[in-house]
């Protein structure tokens, strides 16, 4: 049973977070804010940009989606010329996905704008408050994703 405190907390977070997301979006002009790219596509691009070359199975696992859904998502990004695909030379069943120059530029722009938005929005907090906020986010991240930073 949820405590009243936790219920109130969840209600307040639910009211505040969309407003904060909207504040970020007002400060950005990119493929996401223009409605040309979805959140899962963005997560996939960030993942691929860090790995350089990945197969479809890795993308599906990272996004926690089925291979067919990963293929659809990747096909759209290939259609937008943000990714390229090639079959493995030794096993044609394996498909390798790479970031294109356009994909690198798009994800670079998105990440730069997001970092700037975060700096602007959170500039109202003291350094101590930002450190506390970051520690809380990391604690939730570790608890639910089982990873540490």
N, C-alpha and C positions, 0 to 999 in steps of 0.2 A: 504494500500500500504506500502510495506517495505521501510524503509529509506535506503539510500546507506550505511550508517554506519552499520545498522543491517545486510544488505546483505554481506558486507565485513567481518563482525564479523562471520557470519555463515559459509562463505567460509573458513576463516582461521581456525575456530574450526574444520571443516570437514577435513582439511588437517592435522592438528596437532594431533587430538585425536587418529587416528589409529596408529600413530607413538608411542604415549605414551602407548597405549595398548600393542603394540609389545614390548616395553621396559619392561613392567611388565612381559609379558609372557617369555621373555628371562631369567628373574631372578627366574622363578618358574619351578618346576617339579612336577606336580600333575595330577589328573584325568582330569582336564580341559585342561591343556596344552598338554596332550597326546591324546586329542580328544576322551576320553572315557566318558566324561560327558558334557552335554550341560549347557548353562547358566540357562534356566528354571529349570533344575534338581538341579543345585547348589542353586538357590533361594529357591526351595522347601525344600532341605535338611537343609538349614540355618533356615528356618521358623520352620520346624518340630523339629530341635534340640533345639530351644528356647521354644517350647510349650510342648515338651515331648511326648504327645499323641494327635493326631488331627483326625478329620474325613475328608472324601473326600471332602465334601462340603466346609469346611474351606480352604483346599488346593486350590480348584478351585477358590474360592473367592479371596484368597490372590494373586494368579497368574493371576487373571482376565481372566480365560479360562473356557471352558465348562467342565462339569463333565466328559464327555467321554475323553477329552484330558487329564484331570488330572488323570484319571484311567490309561491311556496309559503311562503317565510319571511315575506314581507310580509303575506300573507293571514292567517297566524297572529297576527301582531302587530296587524293590523286587528281580528281577532276578539277580541283581548284589550283592544281600545279604546286601544292605545298609539300607533297610527298612523291616519291617514285618507288616503283616495285620492280624486283627482278627475281627470277627463280634461281634456286641454288644450282650450281653447275653439276653437282653430284647426285642431288635428289630433287627432282622437279616438284615434288610435293611440298617442299619447303620454300616459302616466299619471304624474301628479305625486303624490308621497308627502310628507306632512307629519307632524310630531310632534303628538300631542294633548297636552292638559294632563296627562292621566294618564301618558302616555309620558315627558313631561318630569320629572314627579315621580319616577317609577320610576328613570329613568336618573340623575337627580340624587342619589337615595338610594344607588344602587349606587356611584356615583363617590365620594361622601362617605365611605361605609364602606370602600371600597378604599383611599382615601388614608389614612384613620385606621389601617387594618390595616398598610399599608406603613410608616407612621411607627412603629407599635408594634413590628413585627417587626424593622425595621432600626435601632431605637434602640440595639441592642447594639453597633453599629458606631460608630467615631469619624467625625467629619466627613470626615476625609481618606479613610477607607475607603469611605464612602458616595460621595464624589466619584469615587474610582477605579472603584467598581462601576458608577456611572452612565456614566462614560467608556467602559468596556468594553461595556456594553449598547448605547450609541450607536454604537460602532464596528461591532458585529455588525449592528445595524439598518441603518446606512448601506451596509455591504458587501452585505447580502442584499436590501435593498429599494431601494437606489439613491437614497435620500433623505437629506438632511442636516437637522440641527436648527439 
